[in-house]
Amino acid sequence: MSSAAHPKDASSATRDLGITGIHHVGISTLDLDRLVAFYLDTFGFEQIAEFDWEPGFTDVDAALALDGSRGSMAMLRLGDIHLELFEFSNPLPPPVDPAHSVTDIGINHLCLLVDDVGALFLRLEEQGVPVHSTPRDIGDGPFVYCRDPDGNAIEFWQRPPGKPEEKT
């Protein structure tokens, strides 16, 4: 990779741009109610906002680089983690194979920290959530992947005992 992709002093770039963290991840779906219910029921998120818009809402169109869009949005929160879920009725998105590979271009998973990967794994299995495998540990703490109803991969990682917070 080029040095432009990995600046030598990332902390300097962070200060220069004023970036302080990640606030939310946006996920598009063909069924907003189903995806909201999944994140609420399975992981305990709470819905904190919802919003519908009709064609002609130029602020949304400009922000999302669309024209004449129509849709609905729900914002979910679990502690400091936020998910912004979108369902577009115009333009209609093409369906996606829920078994798509994490090798597909784009964001390939969302990773959430957990206290006990083993307990979470058992809960996911009990709820019938598609899990890739039993928990694994390749030297940096146990983790497990599952899929939401749209096939988005979610990793749950348990920091090993004594591992300090990652610093940049």
N, C-alpha and C positions, 0 to 999 in steps of 0.2 A: 504494500500500500504506500501511497505517496505520503510525504510528510505533511501535506495539507490536510489529509484525513486525520492525522494524529499530531496536533500541535505539541511541541516539546513542553510548553508551559500552559497546560490546560487551565490552571488556576488563574493565570493572567487573562486568558480569554473569557473565563467566567466573570471576572471582575469587570472587564471591558464591556461585556454585553449585559451585565446585571442579572444573569440567570442564577436563580436560587434553588431550583428543584423542579420536579415534575408535578403538576397539579392533577391532570387527568389523562386518561386514554380514551379515545373515541373509537367506537365500534359500530359499523353499519350492520343492519339485519333486515330480513324480509318480514319478520314478525316481532315487533317491539314488545307487545304484551308478553309473549312467550319468553323472550330474553330477559326482560325485567323480572318476571316471576322466578326464572332460574337463579339469577344472582341474589335476589332477596331470599328465596327459600333455601337455597343450597349453601350460601356463604354468609348470610345475615346482613347483606347490604341494606340500606334504607334508601328510599326514593326521596330526594330533597327538592326536585324541580321537574317540571314537565312543560313542554312548549310545542304548539302546533303552528305551522305557517302555511300560507297560501301563495300561489304564484304572484309575483309583484313585490315581494318583500326583498327590496334591493340590498339591504344590509346582509341578509343571509346569503343571497346569491353572490354578492361581491366577495364575502369572506370565504365561501366555499368554491369559488370559481365555477358557478353554475348559472343557468339562465332559465327563469321560470320554474324554479324548484318548488316542490310542495312536500311537506313531510311532518314528522313528529320527532321529538327528542325527549329523553328522560335522563336526568342526572342522578346517579346513585353514589352513595358514600358509605364507606366502612372505615372508621377512624379518619386517617389523613388520605386514604385512597379514594379517588373519584373515578367513576366510569361514566362517559357520556355516550348514550346509546341512541342511534339514529335509525329511523325507518323512512325511506324515501318513496313517495308514491309518484313523483315526477322529478327527474326522469326515473323510470323503473330500472333498478339494477338487475343484471343478469344473475340467475341463481349460481351459487357456488357449491361445489362438491364438499359436503361436510367432512369427508375423509381426505381433503387435500393435504398435501405433504408440507411439512415445515420447511422444506427446501424451496417452496414457491417464493418468488420475489415479494418483498414487503416485510412488514413486521411479522415474525414467525411465532411469537408467543409473548404472553404477559407473565411476569414472575412476581409472586407474592410471598413475603416472609411468613413463616408459621412457627409456632412453638413446638409442635409434635407432628411430623410428617406421617408417622405410623398411624396415629389416631385419625388424622385427616383422611388418609388412604382408606381406612375401614369405613369411615362415614361416607365417603364418595361411593364406595362399592355398595353399601347398604341402600343408598339413594339411587342406584342404577346409573350413576354418571360414568360415561366412557373414560376409563383410565388406561393409559398406554402400557403400564407394567406395574409391578410391585415397586416400592421405594428403592432407589439406587443411591450409592455413594461412591463417587469416583475420586474421593480425597478431599473434598471441600464441603462436606456436609450432605446429609440425605436430601433427596428431592424426588418428586413424582410429577408426572404430567397427566392432565385430563383434557377433555374437550367440552366446550359449552354446546348448546343445541345447534349452533351454526357451524360447529367444527373449529372454532378458534381454540388454539392450544393455550392452556394455562399451566404454568409450572408453579409448584409450591416447594419452597426451599427452606430448610431448617439450618440456621447458622450453627456450626459445631461449637461445643462448649469452649469458652476461652477465646473465641475469635472476635477480635475487636471490630468495631464499626469500620467499614471501608472508608478510607479518606482519600481525597484527590489532591 
